[in-house]
């Protein structure tokens, strides 16, 4: 076991690394690591800790996976792999352990496509490898341009570095996504993030902050301490189930995107546009209402343009 400063790193063996996915965006989900040193205070994946045998706080441990060689990678031709569906595949220990790179090297030439989700710019190391995959896409989570708030919420690289990595991939003509998530009511300014990112991405996702796990109290306590003026709003949303904020933000985003000349959709990012066209903005505020289960996700109709 190694202590990297933010987390203790352990190595584990596993038979396989590709898991069939119920997500509508991919055929297989891939997570080269268990746990995440980014330690995001709002991380929905923190619930996974109960299945790992770890008792340490979320963000303080990482298991690097070593798997048996993938047999016949060519059988995944035409399939999409979502790398980082639970934990960041380019968290700091990837620089030493290289499990994500090992996966990419193993699947290179197989004909599969990859979609990668990260908060890191370490992914730049693998740009030339990623570009060999058909229809590759890389997304960065950005929910603020305020570094002080970002530092309160995660241990990942700065927003400036994330945006620079996004630009580098986009300049290399690899499709990029700006994932504005989670949107903190009264704190996240989606418009300013879109203005900053829109020339360097092909898709923009908007997702609201959900407070369901152990982090619910952490976030509400943080708001009460650091943003007490917002406490009544958070009480309304997260204790009384008031959804007006999201409906009003939905209307605001529709007006904003229309002014900016951007296509605005709800719960559907299947639309493809020429690479150099402005990004599509997709609102996922209400996806849990419209698509209540994984089974229904793949069968839901295409959402109309709002």
C-alpha positions, -999 to +999 in steps of 0.1 A: +000+000+000+013+034-009+003+068+005+002+094-023-007+123+000-045+125-007-051+087-006-037+053+002-032+033-030-036-005-030-035-029-060-060-057-065-065-085-090-097-090-109-109-114-136-124-088-159-126-051-164-155-046-189-190-047-174-222-046-194-238-013-189-274-003-183-266+033-192-281+045-225-248+061-234-226+029-236-226-008-240-199-014-214-188+005-184-151+004-173-136+016-140-099+009-137-099+021-101-121+016-070-123+047-050-112+082-060-086+106-046-105+136-059-128+132-029-156+153-043-179+161-013-210+156-035-199+124-052-228+101-058-204+072-061-194+073-025-222+048-018-199+022-035-177+022-004-201-003+013-192-029-014-155-025-012-146-035+023-131-001+030-141+017+062-119+048+055-136+081+044-144+084+008-115+100-011-088+086+012-084+052-006-080+039-041-076+003-054-058+000-087-072-029-107-050-055-125-071-077-147-067-108-168-059-100-205-090-092-225-097-121-248-104-113-285-108-074-281-121-075-317-154-088-305-161-054-291-160-038-326-189-013-328-195-013-291-190+018-269-170+017-237-177+043-210-145+047-191-150+063-157-187+057-151-181+055-113-146+068-105-122+091-123-099+071-147-074+099-147-071+106-109-035+113-098-024+076-092-030+070-129+002+088-136+021+060-118-001+029-122-014+036-157-044+013-155-065+034-179-037+036-204-032-002-201-069-006-210-067+018-240-036+000-253-053-034-249-084-022-269-065-002-295-075-014-330-105-034-317-130-011-334-147-001-302-154+035-294-146+051-261-163+078-239-142+091-211-153+111-181-128+130-160-119+160-139-082+158-148-058+170-175-037+139-171-058+126-200-037+148-223-009+122-219-031+097-239-045+121-265-027+104-294-039+070-282-075+081-277-077+096-311-071+062-327-106+051-314-135+058-337-160+084-324-140+090-292-154+115-267-139+130-236-159+149-210-148+172-181-170+180-151-170+217-144-196+232-121-180+265-112-154+290-124-147+300-088-115+283-076-123+289-040-156+270-042-139+243-064-113+238-037-140+234-011-156+207-031-128+185-046-091+177-048-090+176-086-071+200-109-081+236-114-109+246-137-084+265-158-065+232-164-097+213-172-107+239-198-072+239-213-074+201-217-108+204-233-095+229-258-065+207-266-087+177-274-111+198-294-083+214-313-072+178-321-107+172-335-117+148-307-153+153-296-155+169-261-183+175-236-185+201-208-205+184-180-219+212-158-226+190-128-237+191-102-254+225-104-254+240-069-285+263-066-275+299-062-238+291-066-232+275-100-236+299-129-243+277-160-243+307-184-208+318-175-195+283-179-212+278-212-197+311-225-162+300-213-165+264-228-187+267-259-159+272-284-140+241-272-168+215-269-194+197-290-219+190-262-229+205-229-247+186-202-266+202-174-274+182-143-288+193-110-274+186-075-291+156-060-286+150-022-294+114-013-264+097+001-242+102+031-230+135+015-265+151+020-257+163+055-222+173+044-235+196+017-263+211+037-239+218+066-215+234+042-242+257+028-254+266+063-218+275+073-204+291+041-236+304+023-262+309+051-282+332+028-289+302+006-300+279+034-337+287+030-334+278-007-317+245+000-342+237+027-370+242+002-354+221-025-339+193-005-362+190+025-395+201+011-392+188-024-398+222-041-387+220-077-395+256-087-358+265-088-351+239-115-382+249-136-371+285-134-335+276-143-348+255-172-367+286-186-337+308-180-314+283-199-339+281-228-339+319-232-301+321-228-293+293-254-318+309-278-299+342-275-266+324-280-279+305-310-275+271-293-298+241-296-314+232-263-327+197-256-341+178-227-328+143-217-314+134-251-279+138-264-282+116-294-283+144-319-250+146-339-238+178-356-208+186-378-177+189-357-173+227-361-209+235-353-217+251-319-224+226-291-258+212-282-270+219-247-288+191-229-309+196-198-309+166-174-327+184-145-357+162-149-344+129-162-353+110-131-389+120-134-391+111-171-369+080-171-374+064-137-355+032-143-325+020-162-347-005-181-369+023-194-340+046-204-332+027-236-369+027-246-377+063-240-387+084-269-365+111-283-370+142-263-384+172-282-365+204-286-376+227-259 
